[in-house]
Amino acid sequence: MAQAARKTNWFAVWVTVGVVVALALVAVLVVTLNNAAAPKPLPTEVNTPSSAGIEPETGAILVGDGEDRLDTYIDFMCPVCGQFEQIYGPEIQSMVEDGSITLGIHPISILDRASNGTQYSTRSANAAYCVAVEDPEASLPFLQAMFENQPKENSSGLSNSEILDIAAGVGVTGIDSCVNDGTYAGFVTSMTEGTPIQPGQSGIATPTITVNGDVISNSDLPPAGQLATLFQ
């Protein structure tokens, strides 16, 4: 007698199909989450910020109108830059306010490698230009607030949303697309390459200070309260 036809076990079939579909959905979810977590690549084209408070040739964000010129090249991830702001920031602000100096702020990017792939140095420098274009008078308060909230080196840094909150805290809004799109990221990169080298250094170091165009070694900076001696 011919062997009786086997009955199809539809329960087992549907269980197998369900498992395959579930695994496929998990795979899609993992890929989606990984793509969402991956930092958005910053643009490389150079868009020069246009503002009365920005020198397009040097990238300096200008604050004040004093005869003497103090330029600071800073990276918002740099812990020594944060220390410089703590030590000299109030004095620099006072010299700006009394008309002694014009301050040129150069937000540069040398520590993207220290932010877990989020390019925090470039993103934060880009944001400084976004603020300077929108409201030049908010540039120094923004710098101060960024250092007050400075993330640790080798962390992921602040998110764009947190940076925008800091900008809003100094009165600047409406720059969301500029910050999120990295409008001036390429400009930051090009300006970073032109950072002057301090005496005795083989490469760019932050902070770097220039006084009326002359580069000052960090080891030659005077004690707090005596920055005016640099202009004598």
Summary of the structure (lengths in Angstrom):
residues: 232
radius of gyration: 25.7
end to end distance: 114.8
largest distance: 114.8
contacts: 682
relative contact order: 0.16
helix: 47%
strand: 11%
